[in-house]
Amino acid sequence: MYQVGKETKYLQMMHGQPSIKKKIFEKFRILKMTITRAIEEVNERTIRKVARNMVKRVDKCIEMNGHHFQHLL
């Protein structure tokens, strides 16, 4: 059954509410700022550790022909 009330509320939400767009933009801005700060806090030691770990994982993946290898680490 067709319900006019639900469709009207949906259209108002999508097209007539700049405050919703502002809220979404603000949440996106905060998310972007949080990610940027986290990236800035990563130091060289952490990057080197991640790189070494990645090499180990790639080597094990190759050794196992792409199959499960987590149990070998």
Buried (B, 14 or more C-beta within 10 A) or exposed (E): EEEEEEEEEEEEEEEEEEEEEEEEEEEEEEEEEEEEEEEEEEEEEEEEEEEEEEEEBEEBBEEEEEEEBEEEE
